[in-house]
Amino acid sequence: MSPSVISLIGILLGMVILVFLAFKGYNVIIVSVIAALVVAVFAGSDILPLIIDSYMTKFADFAKNNFMIFLLSAVFGKLMGDSGAADTIAYSMLRVVNHVHSQRTKQLVGGLMITAIVAVLTYGGVSLFVVIFTLISIGRKLFEELDIPWRHYLTFHGIGSATFTMTMLPGTAALQNIIPTQYLGTTPMAGAAIGLTGAAIQILLCVLWAAFILKRARARGEGFRPSGEAVKAAYRDEDEKKAAAGESQVGIPLLLALIPPVVLLLVLNVCKLHAVIALSCGILVCLILFGLILRRLDNLKATLAAGAVNSISTIGTTCAVVGFGGVVAAVSGYQLILGSLTSIPGPAIFKLIIAVNVAAGLTGSSSGGLSIALENMQDYFLGLGLSPNVIHRIGAMSSGGLDSMPHVSGFVNNLQVCRLNHRQSYPSYAMVCLVIPIVTTCACAVLLQLGILPAV
């Protein structure tokens, strides 16, 4: 057996360990190091250089290139959350569901309202890990009132957070849309027609899936319980305290709440400035509007500190899986994988889809997998005749496929917040965040090949 094949076995074993231990709830940072050690041992070379050089170099490089975006997005999201602006946007959109009379339709509309709220917040720059905490109280009350199975909450949440607003819609402030600009010299609006078409296909298929799972649940007589028992019990004290304090849902006027994310998007896409500058402008508007004028930031010091801590935790986990991917990329088995990818017959665009999906799956991170794929293969794909705009948009869309494996830190965090487990939520979540995004990306690739979509 050749060293490359043995190394490939090590990669696969490392992936299994990474997925299994993360599935069991072990810390992803520790698990990534263990998995990297397994890959290094099977590589048949010195272990220390692979860990010190490959793992830590990729860890540090990703932190250096993206720390400010993580930090500022976390602070921006925290300001939006603590000021009440995020709640205002959410409650304003939720009023729409009251106009629906059919209970069956109301369940679907209610679930999709969560999707819409999440989509608005994430497209506006609010970090995914902030959104899950911001909307948990809204979501659980809505799902209980409409008797929607709680185990499907992350399905509706995932449609709005981890699909079309993350990788498809042009102009989004999501990291997956910013990373290609650093490698290809493109703008966040690159491949607009491709992205908009993909978003339409993604939304349509997800709505059909959502209607199916709700119909199946009603046929089984399944409602908010039993999967909602744990979350209801966990937040019972919080509900009682809010009721005792007489907290109101009426907060910042909607138009004022929308100003910071609108400013962020305008600076990023109209003024075409760097994401760091756009996020800084959004934060400045939050501080002036919510802090100085409306006086809604009672403890600014704590808000800023919490945002900083959240960013460190998030980027640390992401850097860890990127570091694991760096070790994988440094061994001969990975080169065997890449060599196999370049030898796959067929159009170049499908090679791109496969390459980014494999990298995202290996690293357990859409942003990490996209970074690794572009760093190692951008010249190859450019040489095959793909335009930078096509590589940008199809690459970003591809990063949102196999990144949704069960060991991904963001999904594990969401399970903990929602008091759910993998068995309850992952099958349906995987359909909307893994299967359908891959189908959508392939559909857009076919339309590109047929000349129906422009390669711009």
C-alpha positions in Angstrom: 0.0 0.0 0.0 1.4 3.4 -1.0 2.2 6.1 1.5 -0.5 8.3 -0.1 -3.2 5.7 0.3 -2.2 5.2 4.0 -2.3 9.0 4.4 -5.8 9.0 2.8 -6.9 6.4 5.3 -5.6 8.7 8.1 -7.6 11.6 6.7 -10.8 9.5 6.6 -10.1 8.2 10.1 -9.4 11.7 11.4 -12.7 12.9 9.8 -14.6 10.0 11.5 -13.1 10.9 14.9 -13.8 14.6 14.4 -17.5 13.9 13.5 -18.0 11.2 16.2 -16.5 13.2 19.1 -18.2 16.4 18.0 -21.4 14.4 17.7 -20.9 13.3 21.3 -20.5 16.9 22.4 -16.7 17.2 22.9 -15.1 20.6 22.5 -14.4 21.2 18.8 -11.0 22.8 19.4 -9.7 19.8 21.4 -11.3 17.4 18.9 -9.6 19.2 16.0 -6.2 18.7 17.6 -6.8 15.0 18.2 -8.1 14.5 14.7 -5.0 16.4 13.3 -2.7 14.1 15.3 -4.3 11.1 13.8 -3.9 12.5 10.3 -0.2 13.3 11.1 0.5 9.8 12.4 -0.9 8.1 9.3 1.1 10.6 7.1 4.3 8.8 8.1 6.3 12.0 8.6 7.3 14.0 11.7 4.3 14.8 13.7 5.6 18.0 15.4 6.2 20.0 12.1 2.6 19.1 11.0 1.1 20.4 14.2 3.4 23.4 14.8 3.8 24.5 11.2 0.7 23.3 9.3 -1.9 23.4 12.0 -0.8 26.6 13.8 0.2 28.4 10.6 -3.3 27.9 9.1 -4.8 28.7 12.5 -2.9 32.0 12.7 -3.4 32.9 9.1 -7.1 32.6 9.3 -7.2 34.7 12.5 -5.0 37.3 11.0 -7.1 37.7 7.8 -10.5 37.5 9.5 -10.3 38.5 13.2 -11.4 42.1 12.6 -14.5 40.9 10.7 -15.4 38.4 13.4 -14.8 41.0 16.2 -16.7 43.8 14.6 -19.6 41.6 13.4 -20.0 40.2 16.9 -19.9 43.7 18.5 -22.4 44.9 15.9 -24.7 42.0 16.5 -24.5 42.5 20.3 -25.3 46.2 20.0 -28.4 45.3 17.8 -29.4 42.7 20.3 -28.9 44.6 23.6 -30.4 47.8 22.3 -33.6 46.0 21.4 -33.3 46.8 17.7 -33.2 43.1 16.7 -36.3 42.4 18.7 -38.1 45.3 17.1 -37.4 44.0 13.6 -38.5 40.5 14.7 -41.8 41.5 16.4 -42.7 43.8 13.5 -42.4 40.9 11.0 -44.2 38.5 13.3 -47.4 40.5 13.2 -48.0 39.3 9.7 -48.8 35.8 10.9 -51.9 37.1 12.7 -53.6 37.8 9.4 -53.6 34.1 8.5 -56.7 32.1 9.5 -56.1 28.5 8.5 -54.2 26.7 11.3 -52.4 24.5 8.7 -51.3 27.6 6.7 -50.6 29.5 9.9 -48.0 26.9 11.0 -46.2 27.2 7.7 -46.3 30.9 7.7 -45.3 31.1 11.3 -42.3 28.9 10.7 -41.3 30.9 7.6 -41.6 34.1 9.5 -38.8 32.9 11.7 -36.9 32.1 8.5 -37.6 35.6 7.2 -36.6 37.3 10.4 -33.3 35.4 10.5 -32.7 36.2 6.9 -33.2 39.9 7.4 -30.9 40.0 10.4 -28.1 37.8 8.9 -28.2 39.6 5.6 -28.0 42.9 7.5 -24.8 41.7 9.2 -25.9 40.3 12.5 -23.8 37.2 13.3 -25.3 33.8 13.2 -24.5 33.0 16.8 -26.1 36.3 17.9 -29.3 35.6 16.0 -29.9 32.3 17.7 -29.8 33.9 21.1 -31.8 36.9 20.0 -34.7 34.9 18.5 -34.9 31.9 20.8 -37.6 33.5 23.0 -39.6 34.6 20.0 -39.3 31.3 18.3 -40.3 29.1 21.2 -43.4 31.2 22.0 -44.5 31.3 18.4 -43.9 27.5 18.0 -45.8 26.7 21.2 -48.7 28.9 20.2 -49.0 27.4 16.8 -48.2 23.9 18.1 -45.3 23.4 15.7 -42.9 20.6 16.7 -40.0 22.3 18.4 -37.5 19.9 16.9 -38.1 21.6 13.5 -37.1 25.1 14.8 -33.5 24.8 13.6 -34.8 23.7 10.2 -36.6 27.0 9.8 -33.8 28.9 11.4 -31.2 27.2 9.2 -33.1 28.1 6.0 -32.7 31.8 6.9 -29.2 31.7 8.3 -27.1 29.0 6.6 -28.4 29.0 3.0 -29.3 31.9 0.7 -28.3 34.8 2.9 -24.9 33.2 3.7 -23.7 32.2 0.3 -26.2 33.1 -2.5 -27.6 36.6 -2.2 -25.2 39.2 -3.7 -24.0 41.9 -1.5 -24.4 40.0 1.8 -21.9 40.8 4.5 -21.5 37.1 5.3 -17.9 36.0 5.5 -18.5 33.4 2.8 -19.2 36.3 0.4 -16.2 38.3 1.6 -13.5 35.6 1.4 -13.6 35.2 -2.4 -12.9 39.0 -2.8 -9.6 38.5 -1.0 -8.4 35.8 -3.4 -10.1 36.8 -6.7 -10.3 40.6 -6.5 -14.0 40.5 -7.0 -16.7 42.5 -5.2 -19.5 41.2 -2.8 -21.9 41.7 -5.8 -20.0 39.2 -8.0 -22.2 36.7 -9.8 -25.4 38.5 -8.9 -27.6 36.7 -11.5 -26.2 33.3 -10.3 -26.8 34.1 -6.7 -30.3 35.5 -7.1 -31.3 32.4 -9.2 -29.8 30.1 -6.6 -31.6 31.9 -3.8 -35.0 31.5 -5.6 -34.4 27.8 -6.2 -33.2 27.3 -2.6 -36.2 29.1 -1.1 -38.7 27.2 -3.2 -37.3 23.8 -2.4 -37.0 24.7 1.3 -40.6 25.9 1.5 -41.8 22.6 -0.1 -39.7 20.7 2.4 -41.1 22.7 5.3 -44.7 22.1 4.2 -43.9 18.4 3.9 -42.4 18.0 7.4 -45.3 20.0 9.0 -47.9 17.9 7.2 -46.1 14.7 8.3 -46.0 16.0 11.9 -49.8 16.7 11.9 -50.5 13.2 10.5 -48.5 11.8 13.4 -50.3 13.9 15.9 -47.0 15.6 16.8 -47.1 19.2 18.2 -44.8 21.4 20.2 -44.3 18.7 22.7 -42.6 16.4 23.4 -39.5 17.9 21.8 -40.3 21.3 23.2 -40.5 20.2 26.9 -36.8 20.8 27.6 -36.7 24.3 26.1 -40.0 25.3 27.9 -38.6 24.1 31.2 -35.2 25.8 30.6 -36.7 29.2 30.0 -39.6 29.1 32.5 -37.8 31.2 35.1 -36.8 33.8 32.5 -40.4 34.1 31.4 -41.6 34.5 34.9 -39.0 37.2 35.6 -40.0 39.1 32.5 -43.6 38.9 33.3 -43.0 40.2 36.8 -40.9 43.1 35.5 -43.6 44.0 33.1 -41.3 44.0 30.1 -43.0 45.1 26.9 -42.4 44.0 23.3 -42.7 47.6 22.2 -39.2 49.0 21.7 -37.3 51.0 19.2 -39.4 52.2 16.2 -38.9 49.9 13.3 -37.5 52.5 10.9 -34.8 53.5 13.5 -34.0 49.8 14.2 -33.3 49.3 10.5 -30.9 52.2 10.1 -27.7 50.4 11.3 -27.9 47.3 9.0 -29.0 49.5 6.1 -26.0 51.7 6.6 -23.7 48.7 6.8 -25.1 47.3 3.5 -24.9 50.7 1.8 -21.2 51.2 2.8 -20.3 47.7 1.8 -22.2 47.5 -1.5 -22.8 51.0 -2.8 -19.7 52.7 -1.5 -17.8 49.4 -2.1 -15.6 49.8 1.0 -14.0 47.0 2.9 -16.2 44.9 5.2 -14.2 46.2 8.2 -15.0 49.8 7.3 -18.7 48.9 6.7 -19.0 47.1 10.0 -17.3 50.0 11.8 -19.8 52.4 10.3 -22.6 50.2 11.4 -21.2 50.1 15.0 -20.8 53.8 15.0 -24.4 54.4 14.0 -25.5 51.9 16.7 -23.5 53.8 19.3 -24.8 57.2 18.3 -28.5 56.2 17.6 -29.1 53.6 20.3 -26.5 54.8 22.9 -26.4 58.6 22.8 -29.8 59.5 21.3 -32.3 56.8 22.4 -30.3 55.7 25.5 -31.0 52.0 25.0 -27.6 50.7 25.8 -27.7 50.7 29.6 -24.4 48.8 30.1 -22.3 49.6 27.1 -19.1 48.2 28.7 -20.7 44.8 29.2 -22.2 44.8 25.7 -18.8 45.5 24.1 -17.1 43.0 26.3 -19.6 40.3 25.5 -19.3 41.0 21.8 -15.5 40.7 22.0 -15.7 37.4 24.0 -18.2 36.0 21.5 -15.9 36.8 18.6 -12.9 35.1 20.3 -14.9 32.0 21.0 -16.2 31.8 17.5 -13.0 32.6 15.6 -11.1 30.2 17.9 -13.4 27.3 16.9 -13.3 28.3 13.2 -9.5 28.6 13.3 -9.2 25.2 14.9 -11.1 23.5 12.1 -9.1 25.5 9.6 -6.0 24.3 11.3 -7.2 20.7 11.0 -7.8 21.4 7.3 -4.2 22.8 7.1 -2.8 19.5 8.4 -5.0 17.5 6.0 -3.8 19.8 3.1 -0.1 19.2 4.1 -0.2 15.4 3.8 0.1 13.3 0.7 -3.4 11.8 1.0 -4.9 15.3 0.5 -2.9 15.7 -2.7 -4.2 12.4 -3.8 -7.7 13.8 -3.2 -7.0 17.0 -5.1 -5.4 15.0 -7.9 -8.5 13.0 -8.2 -10.6 16.1 -8.3 -8.6 17.6 -11.2 -8.8 14.3 -13.1 -12.6 14.1 -12.8 -14.1 14.2 -16.3 -16.7 16.9 -17.0 -17.1 20.7 -16.9 -14.8 22.8 -14.8 -17.6 24.3 -12.8 -18.6 20.9 -11.4 -15.0 20.3 -10.4 -15.2 23.6 -8.5 -18.4 22.5 -6.7 -16.9 19.2 -5.7 -13.6 20.7 -4.6 -15.2 23.3 -2.3 -17.7 20.9 -0.9 -14.9 18.4 -0.1 -12.8 21.1 1.5 -15.8 22.3 3.6 -16.6 18.8 4.6 -13.0 18.0 5.6 -12.8 21.2 7.7 -16.3 21.3 9.0 -16.4 25.0 8.1 -17.9 26.8 5.1 -15.5 29.7 5.5 -12.5 27.5 6.3 -13.2 25.1 3.4 -13.7 28.0 1.0 -10.4 29.6 2.0 -8.5 26.3 1.6 -10.1 25.5 -1.8 -9.4 29.0 -3.2 -5.9 29.1 -1.8 -4.9 25.8 -3.3 -6.9 25.7 -6.5 -7.9 29.2 -7.6 -5.2 29.3 -10.3 -6.3 25.9 -11.5 -9.9 26.9 -12.0 -8.9 30.2 -13.6 -6.8 28.2 -16.0 -9.8 26.1 -16.9 -11.5 29.3 -18.2 -13.9 30.0 -15.3 -14.3 33.7 -14.7 -13.5 35.2 -11.2 -17.2 36.1 -10.8 -18.3 32.5 -11.4 -15.6 31.1 -9.1 -16.7 33.6 -6.4 -20.4 32.9 -6.5 -20.4 29.1 -7.3 -17.5 28.7 -4.8 -19.4 30.5 -2.1 -22.6 28.6 -2.8 -20.6 25.3 -2.7 -19.2 26.1 0.7 -22.7 25.9 2.1 -23.1 22.2 1.4 -21.0 19.7 3.2 -20.1 22.4 5.8 -23.4 21.3 7.6 -22.0 18.0 8.9 -23.1 17.1 12.4 -19.8 18.1 14.0 -20.0 21.7 12.9 -19.6 24.0 15.9 -22.4 26.4 15.0 -24.9 23.6 14.7 -23.8 22.1 18.0 -24.1 25.5 19.7 -27.6 25.9 18.3 -28.6 22.5 19.6 -27.5 23.5 23.1 -29.4 26.8 23.0 -32.6 25.2 21.8 -32.3 22.2 24.2 -32.4 19.7 21.3 -30.2 16.8 20.2 -28.8 15.6 16.9 -31.4 12.8 16.6 -34.3 15.2 17.0 -33.1 18.0 14.6 -30.3 17.0 12.4 -32.1 14.9 9.7 -34.4 17.8 8.7 -31.7 20.4 9.2 -29.4 18.5 6.9 -32.0 18.5 4.2 -32.3 22.3 4.0 -28.7 23.1 4.9 -26.8 20.3 3.1 -28.8 18.5 0.5 -30.9 21.3 -1.0 -27.9 23.8 -1.2 -25.9 21.2 -3.2 -28.9 20.5 -5.5 -29.3 24.3 -5.9 -25.7 24.9 -6.7 -25.7 22.1 -9.3 -28.8 23.5 -10.9 -27.2 26.9 -11.2 -24.1 25.2 -12.7 -26.3 23.5 -15.3 -28.0 26.9 -16.2 -24.5 28.4 -16.6 -23.4 25.6 -18.9 -26.6 26.0 -21.0 -25.9 29.7 -21.3 -29.2 30.6 -19.6 -27.3 32.4 -16.7 -24.6 35.0 -17.5 -21.1 34.3 -16.2 -20.8 37.8 -14.6 
